[in-house]
Amino acid sequence: MHPFQDGNGRVGRLIMFKECLANNIVPFIINEDIKLFYYRGLQEWTHIKEYLLDTCLTAQDNYKAILHYFEIDFD
């Protein structure tokens, strides 16, 4: 039994965030607006990889906008 509805998904996304930071990659956050696209990307990964890739890149662009707003250099 998992304590959260999405099981280990939150832990996995937290690990992805940490690994992005450790490897000098701008991280991304999957928020409610794109969560269903993220789930679709995971489900369709073996057939259409672009669904997940595009969703993660969109989330990364959203995070870059936040960094830009707070004048945090990410290049």
N, C-alpha and C positions, 0 to 999 in steps of 0.2 A: 504494500500500500504506500502511495506517495503522498507527502504532505501538501503538495501543490497540484493543481489540475493538470499542468503540463509536464508532470513527472520530473525527469532530470533535465528538461529543456533549459530551465533557468541556470542551472549549474553549467551546462554546456556553453550557453551564451556568455556566461561570466568567464569561463576559461578562454573562449575565443577573444573576448575583450582584453584579457590579460596578455595573451599571446601576441595580439596586435601591438600592444604597448611595448612588449619585450623585443619585438622585431622591427620597431620604428615604422609601423604601419598605422595610419589613422584608423582608430577603432570605429565601430558602429554599434548602434543600439536599435534593436527591433522593437518598435513601439506599437501601440494598438492600431495605428493607421495602416501599417503594412504587415501586421502579424499573419493575416490570412494568406498573403502572398508568400510569406516565408514558409508557412506550413505547406502550401502548394509546391513550392520549390523543393522542399525536402521530400515530399511524396513523389514528385516527378523526376527526381535527380537522375535516375538511370535512363530516362527517355529524353528529357529536355533540360540540360544543365543550365541553360540561360535563365530559366525562371529564378532559380536560387541566386545565381551570380548577379543578375540585374537587381534583385531585391536587396542584396547585401551592398551593392554599389550605390543604390539609392539611399540606403540607410547611412552609408559612409558620407555621401554628399550632404545629408541632413546634419550629420555631426560636424562636418567641416564648416557649415554655415554657423553653427553655434560657436565654434572656435573663432571664426572670423568676427562674429558679433562681439565676443569678449577680447578681441585683439590678441589671441594666442597664436603664435607662429607654429605652423604644422608642416612646413616644407623641409 
